Amino acid sequence: MVSLSVEIGGLKLRNPIMTAAGPPMSDASALIGAAESGVGALVTHTITRNPTSCYPYLCKIRDGILSATLCSPLKAEVWAREIAQAKRTGLPVIASVGFTLEDVKEIAPMMLEAGADAIEVSVARSITLSIFREMVSGARKVISKPLFFKLHTNMVNLREFAQVAQQEGVDGLTVIDAVGPVVAIREDGFSMLGSAGGEGWLSGPPIKPLALRALAEICSSVSLPVIGAGGINDGRDAAEFIMMGAWAVEVNSASILRGPQVYGQIVKELLQFMQMKGYQRVEDMRGLALRHLPKTPFTSSKIPEVFSSKCTSCGLCVRYCIYGAVKLVGKAPKVEINKCTGCGLCVSVCPTGALRF
C-alpha cells in the first residue's frame, strides 16, 4: 500500500503537499478550507510587525501570478487568534514570519504560544550573507520548535546561504520564494499593480525551472530537509520536486487560479503517479533526478528513437521541429538523420513518450 506520509524537522505530515505563504492563506477560514481539501500541513501568509498594502496587488500573467504584496495585512495579534482556530484541524500549522530579526523576535514567540508548530522565516530580498547569519542565529535562540528559512533567487549564492543556515542550526529550508521584482502593464500603458513602480513578484508555472535548479543546488549542498516551492500546479510537478530532493512541496499560485480544492487534487495525482511508477513511499523517489543530473555536458548528439506503438499521430513533433527533420509517415513520425541535430525539442513535446533518447 502506498504511503504519502512524511516527517520534516519533527513535523509529521499525512502527505507532502503544503500550503504556501501568500494571499490565499489569508486567515483561519482559508487555512481550514485547505485542510478540508486534503493538504498535509498549513503555512500562513507572512506575518510582520508593520503590515503594508497597496491596490490592486494581484494579476494573472499567462500561467503565472504577480503579487505586489509579500505580507499579510493582518496584525500579529489577529494572527495569534487565527492560528489558534487553525490548530483545530489537527494538522501541523507553520507560521510564516518576516522580514527582519526584530520581526522574528517579537512575532514568533507569540505565534508559538498561540499554537503554531513551527516557524518559517521569510527574509528581505536585499539581505547579505552576514546579516542572514545573524538573523538565523538570532532566530534559533528564541525559537525552540522547528525552524525553517525560506530562500530566494535574489541571494547571490544560494549554496552559501543554505550552508550558513545549516551551520546555525535550522531544521529545514524552503526553496524558492517568488521571483522578482517584475512589472506588468495593460494595453493602455498603465501598470497592472498599484505598488511603487508597478513592481510585483512572480510565482506559478513560469518559475518552475528556476525553482528546480535552485532546489538541485541546495539539496546537493546541505543535508537539511528541504521543502520545494515555485510553480507546482499538479501531482506530476510535485513528484518532480520530490525527485529533485524535496521532502515536501508548497503550493500557492495554483490555489489562486483553481481554488482551494487544488490541494486535494494534487495529493490525488501524486498518489496516482507513485502507484503507476511503483513507489511505496515518498522516500523511494526522493532525490532520484538529483542523482541523474549530468556532471559534465553531453557532447555527442543523439537521434531520437521512435516507438510507433505509442504514437497517436498528434503531429506535435512535426510542428515543433525547427529543422524540418520530423515527418509523419503513415501514422508514425520518421526522423531524418541528415537534418536532425539532436536538440531534443520533439522528445519534450511528445505527450505519450513515442520519441525518446
BELKA-V85415 format. One record per pair of residues at least 12 apart in sequence whose ideal C-beta (glycine too) atoms are under 8 Angstrom apart, sorted by the first residue. I is the first residue (numbers start at 1). J is the second residue. D is the distance in whole Angstrom. If there is no record, write none. Layout:
i->{I/I}
j->{J/J}
d->{D/D}
//
This chain:
i->{1/2/2/2/2/2/2/3/3/3/4/4/4/4/4/4/4/5/6/6/6/6/6/8/8/8/8/8/8/8/9/9/9/9/9/9/9/10/10/11/11/11/11/11/11/12/13/13/13/13/13/14/14/15/15/15/15/15/16/16/16/16/16/16/16/16/16/17/17/17/17/17/17/17/17/17/17/17/18/18/18/18/18/18/18/18/18/18/18/19/19/19/19/19/19/19/19/19/19/19/20/20/20/20/20/21/21/21/21/21/21/21/21/21/21/22/22/22/22/22/22/23/23/23/23/23/23/24/24/24/24/25/25/25/25/26/26/26/27/27/28/28/28/28/28/30/31/31/31/31/31/32/32/32/32/33/34/34/34/35/35/35/36/36/37/37/37/37/37/38/38/38/38/39/39/39/39/39/40/40/40/40/41/41/41/41/41/42/42/42/42/42/42/43/43/43/43/44/44/44/44/44/44/44/44/44/45/45/45/45/46/46/46/46/46/46/46/46/47/47/47/47/47/47/47/47/47/47/47/48/48/48/48/48/48/48/48/49/49/49/49/49/51/51/51/51/51/52/52/53/53/54/54/54/54/54/54/55/56/56/56/56/57/57/57/57/57/58/58/59/59/59/59/60/61/61/61/62/63/63/63/63/64/64/64/64/64/64/64/65/65/65/65/65/65/65/66/66/66/66/66/66/66/66/67/67/67/67/68/68/68/68/68/68/69/70/70/70/70/70/71/71/76/76/76/76/77/79/79/79/80/80/80/80/81/83/83/83/83/83/84/84/87/87/92/92/93/93/93/93/94/94/94/94/94/94/95/95/95/95/95/95/95/95/96/96/96/96/96/97/97/97/97/97/98/98/98/98/99/99/99/100/100/101/101/101/101/104/104/104/104/104/104/104/105/105/105/108/108/108/109/109/112/112/116/117/117/118/118/118/118/118/119/119/119/119/119/119/120/120/120/120/121/121/121/121/121/121/122/122/123/123/123/123/125/125/125/126/127/129/129/129/129/129/132/132/132/132/133/133/136/136/136/136/136/136/137/140/140/140/146/146/147/147/147/147/148/148/148/148/148/148/149/149/149/149/150/150/150/150/150/150/151/151/151/151/151/151/151/151/152/152/152/152/153/153/153/153/153/158/158/158/158/159/159/159/162/162/162/162/162/163/163/165/165/166/166/166/170/171/171/172/172/172/172/172/173/173/173/173/173/173/174/174/174/174/174/175/175/175/175/175/175/175/175/175/175/176/176/176/176/176/176/176/177/177/177/178/178/178/178/178/179/179/179/179/179/179/180/180/180/180/181/181/181/181/182/182/182/182/183/183/183/183/184/184/185/203/203/203/203/204/204/204/204/204/204/205/205/205/206/207/207/208/208/208/208/208/209/210/211/211/211/211/211/212/212/212/212/212/214/215/215/215/215/215/216/216/216/216/216/218/219/219/219/219/219/220/220/225/226/226/226/227/227/227/227/227/228/228/228/228/228/228/228/228/229/229/229/229/231/232/232/232/232/232/233/233/234/234/234/234/235/235/235/235/235/235/235/235/235/236/236/237/237/238/238/238/239/239/239/239/240/242/242/242/243/243/243/243/243/243/244/244/244/245/245/245/245/246/247/247/251/251/254/301/301/301/302/302/303/303/303/303/304/304/304/304/304/304/304/304/304/305/305/305/306/306/306/306/306/306/307/307/307/307/308/308/308/310/310/310/311/311/311/311/311/312/312/312/313/313/313/314/315/316/316/316/316/317/317/317/317/317/318/320/320/320/321/321/322/322/323/323/323/323/324/324/325/325/325/326/326/332/333/333/333/335/344}
j->{280/271/274/275/279/280/281/280/281/282/16/40/267/270/271/274/282/282/40/247/248/282/283/146/171/172/225/227/247/248/118/146/147/148/171/172/225/146/171/41/92/94/117/118/146/92/40/41/91/92/248/40/91/38/39/40/267/270/40/238/242/246/247/248/249/270/282/38/39/40/238/248/249/251/263/266/267/270/39/40/41/42/43/94/227/248/249/250/251/31/34/39/41/42/43/250/251/252/255/263/43/229/250/251/252/43/44/45/46/96/120/122/150/250/252/45/67/203/252/253/256/45/57/58/67/69/256/252/255/256/260/42/43/44/45/45/72/74/74/82/81/82/83/85/86/260/44/82/86/89/93/85/86/88/89/260/255/260/263/86/89/91/89/260/260/261/262/263/264/263/264/267/268/91/251/263/264/267/91/92/248/267/91/92/93/94/248/86/89/91/92/93/94/94/96/120/250/72/79/82/83/86/93/94/95/96/71/72/74/96/70/71/72/96/97/98/99/122/71/72/74/76/79/95/96/97/98/107/111/71/72/76/97/98/99/103/107/76/102/103/106/107/71/72/73/74/75/69/71/69/73/68/69/193/194/195/196/194/68/192/193/194/69/193/194/195/200/193/256/184/192/193/200/257/184/202/206/206/204/205/206/233/202/203/204/205/206/207/253/202/203/204/252/253/256/257/180/182/184/192/193/200/201/202/178/200/201/203/193/194/195/199/200/201/195/98/99/122/178/201/98/99/106/107/110/111/110/95/111/114/110/111/113/114/114/95/111/114/115/116/114/115/114/115/117/118/115/116/117/118/116/117/118/119/120/148/107/108/111/112/116/118/119/120/119/120/121/122/150/111/119/120/121/122/121/122/123/124/122/123/124/124/135/134/135/138/139/119/121/135/138/139/142/143/138/139/142/139/142/143/142/143/143/145/145/145/146/145/146/147/148/171/139/143/145/146/147/148/148/149/150/174/135/139/147/148/149/150/150/177/135/149/150/152/152/154/181/154/155/156/157/160/161/164/155/161/164/165/164/168/149/164/165/168/169/170/168/168/169/170/171/172/169/170/171/172/170/171/172/173/174/227/165/170/173/174/173/174/175/176/177/229/165/173/174/175/176/177/214/218/176/177/178/179/176/177/179/210/214/175/214/217/218/217/218/221/217/218/221/222/224/221/222/222/224/222/223/224/224/224/225/224/225/226/227/247/218/222/224/225/226/227/226/227/228/229/250/211/214/215/218/226/227/228/229/230/246/207/210/211/214/215/229/230/201/229/230/201/202/203/207/230/201/202/203/207/210/230/199/200/201/202/197/199/200/201/199/200/201/202/197/198/199/200/198/200/198/230/231/252/253/231/233/252/253/254/257/231/233/253/231/230/231/230/231/232/233/237/231/230/228/229/230/231/241/228/230/240/241/244/230/228/241/244/245/246/244/245/289/290/293/245/244/245/246/287/290/245/290/247/245/246/247/246/247/248/249/250/241/242/244/245/246/248/249/250/249/250/251/252/253/249/250/251/254/266/253/254/254/265/266/269/265/266/267/268/269/270/271/272/273/269/273/249/266/266/269/270/270/273/274/285/289/282/285/286/285/286/287/288/289/290/287/289/290/286/287/289/290/286/282/286/263/266/266/340/341/342/342/357/335/337/340/342/335/340/342/344/346/347/355/356/357/355/356/357/332/333/334/335/354/355/353/354/355/356/331/332/354/352/353/354/331/332/333/352/354/351/352/354/328/331/332/351/328/346/349/350/351/333/346/349/350/355/333/345/346/349/345/346/343/345/339/340/341/343/336/339/339/340/341/340/346/354/346/354/355/355/357}
d->{8/6/5/6/7/6/8/7/5/8/7/8/7/7/6/8/6/8/7/6/6/5/8/8/8/6/5/7/5/6/7/4/8/7/3/5/6/5/7/7/5/8/6/6/6/7/4/5/8/6/6/5/8/7/7/4/5/7/6/7/7/8/7/4/6/8/6/7/5/5/6/7/6/6/6/5/5/7/6/6/4/7/6/8/7/6/7/5/7/7/5/6/8/5/5/7/7/8/7/7/6/6/4/6/4/5/7/6/5/4/7/6/8/8/8/6/7/7/4/8/8/7/8/6/6/7/7/7/4/6/7/7/6/5/5/6/7/8/7/5/8/4/7/4/5/7/7/7/4/7/7/7/6/8/6/5/7/5/5/8/4/5/8/8/5/5/7/4/4/6/4/5/8/7/8/4/8/7/7/8/7/8/6/4/8/6/7/6/7/5/7/5/7/5/6/6/6/7/7/7/7/8/7/7/5/5/7/4/8/7/6/5/6/4/7/5/8/5/7/6/7/5/5/6/6/5/8/6/7/5/8/8/7/5/6/5/7/7/7/5/6/7/6/6/5/7/6/7/7/6/5/5/7/7/4/5/8/5/8/7/6/5/5/6/7/7/8/8/7/6/4/6/7/7/5/7/8/7/6/4/6/8/5/7/4/6/4/7/7/7/5/5/8/4/5/7/8/7/6/7/6/4/7/6/7/6/5/7/4/7/4/7/5/8/8/7/8/7/8/7/6/8/7/5/6/7/8/7/7/8/5/6/7/4/7/6/6/4/6/5/5/5/8/4/4/7/7/5/5/8/7/7/5/7/5/7/8/7/4/8/4/8/6/7/8/5/8/6/8/7/6/7/6/7/7/4/7/8/6/6/5/7/7/7/5/5/7/7/6/7/7/5/7/8/7/8/5/7/6/5/6/8/7/6/8/6/7/6/4/7/6/8/7/5/7/7/5/7/4/7/6/6/7/6/7/7/5/7/5/7/6/7/7/8/6/5/8/7/7/8/8/6/6/6/8/6/6/8/5/6/6/7/5/4/8/6/5/6/5/7/4/7/8/5/5/8/7/6/5/6/6/7/5/5/6/7/7/4/8/8/5/8/8/6/7/5/6/7/7/7/6/4/8/8/6/8/6/6/6/8/6/6/6/6/7/4/8/5/5/5/7/6/6/8/7/5/7/5/7/7/7/5/4/7/6/7/6/7/6/8/5/7/7/4/8/6/7/7/5/5/5/6/7/6/7/8/8/7/7/5/5/8/6/5/8/7/8/4/6/4/7/8/7/5/7/5/6/8/7/6/4/5/8/4/7/7/7/6/7/5/7/5/6/7/7/7/7/7/7/6/5/6/7/8/4/7/7/5/5/8/7/5/5/6/3/7/8/7/8/7/7/7/3/6/8/8/8/7/7/5/8/5/6/5/6/6/5/7/8/6/6/8/7/3/8/7/6/8/7/4/6/6/6/6/6/5/7/6/4/7/7/8/3/7/5/7/7/4/8/7/7/5/7/5/7/7/8/5/8/7/6/5/8/5/8/7/2/4/8/7/5/7/6/8/8/6/8/5/6/5/7/7/7/6/6/5/5/7/7/4/4/7/7/5/6/6/5/8/5/7/8/7/6/6/7/8/6/3/5/5/6/6/5/6/6/7/8/8/6/5/4/6/6/7/5/7/6/6/7/7/7/6/7/5/8/7/8/4/7/5/6/4/7/5/6/7/4/8/6/8/6/5/7/7/6/8/5/7/7/5/4/7/6/6/7/5/6/5/7/6/8/7/5/7/6/8/8/6/4/4/8/8/6/8/8/7/7/8/7}
//
